[in-house]
Amino acid sequence: MIKFRFQDLRIWESAIQIADELFNIADHLEKKRLYRFAEQLRGAAMSTPNNIAEGSGSSSKKEFTQFLNIARRSTYETANILILLEKRSLMSPEYLSELLDKLDHLCRQITNFRASLK
């Protein structure tokens, strides 16, 4: 089976695992007819691994770095959505904390990987 470069990146693997978990949350939100929340969460969740994947196909380190910056910013957007979900009592504070820890770890991974490209 053909393998793309991004599939070997730990940051992509982490991002795709988190996105998968966030899709489960979005599915739950849709069951509650909170379609806009679900749509926003899915978009933010997909943006991180998508930008890592897209950037890995770049022809220069500088261009790849720009995509990594976007991916990192997407984790912040995702965190913001999750915080709002918790404030609306759609998520427990404990689960929010767990997810924010994962997102923070991913941000650090992206930052370290980005630094290694220079």
N, C-alpha and C positions, 0 to 999 in steps of 0.2 A: 504494500500500500504506500502511496506517495505521502510524504510528510513535509509540511511547510515549516520554515525556519522557526516561526513563533511557537510551534508545538513543543519545542525543546527548551523554551524559556520558562524558568520557574515563576517569573512574575505573571506570565500569561496563565499558567496553570493555577496559581493562586486566584487570579482575577476571575477565571472561568468558574472555579469552585464557588466563590462568593456570589457571582452572578446567578448561578444555578440555585443557590439558597434563596436569593432575593426574588427569583422567579416564583418560587413556592409561596413566598409572602404575597406577591402580586396576585397569584391565583386565588389565594384566600381573600384578598381585598375585593376581587371581582365577585366572589360569592356573596359578599356583603353589598354588592352593587356600587362599590367605590371605584368606578372605572377610571376616573382621572388619576387618582392616586396610583392605581395599578399601572397605568400607562406611563406615568412619570417615573415610577420606580424601575420598570423594565428598561426604559430608555437610558436612564442613568447607569443601571447595572450593566447593560450591554456596551455602553460607551467605553468603559475601562478596557475590557479585553479586546474590543474591536480596534481601539486606537493602538494598543500594543501590537496586535496582529498586523494592522495596516502599516504601522511604522517599521516593522521588521522587514517589510518589503522595500524600504527606502534604499536609494542608491548612495546616500551619504549619512554619516553619523549625525551631522547637524540636523538633517531632516528627521531622522529617527528620534532624536532628542525632542524635537517639537511635538511629535506624536506622543512621546512619553509624558511630556508636560500636560497635554490634553487629558491623557489617561489619569494622571494624578489628580488633576482638577475634577475629573468626573467622580473620583472617590469622595471628594468634598461635597459634591452635589448629592451623591447617594446618602452620605451621612446626614445632610440637612433634611432630606425627605424622611429618613428613619426617625430623626428627632421629632419631627412634626407628627409622625404616626404615633410615637409614644405619648406625646402631649395630648393627642386626641384619644388616648386610651385604646389604641388599636394594636399596641405592642407593649409587652411588660418592660419595666425599667431594666430588669436583669437581661432580657434578650437584647434590648438596645445596647447595653454595655458590651455584651458578647460580640455583637456585630460591629460596633465601633472599634473594638479592639482588633478585629480582623481587618477592618478598613485601614486603621492606623498602621498595622503591620505591613499591609500591602503598599501603603504610601511610602513607608521606609524602604521596602524592597525596590520600588520603582526609582526612588531617589538614589539609592546605592547603585543600581544598575545603570542609571543615567550617568552617574559620575564615572563609572568604569568605561564608558564609551569615549571619554575625552583623552 
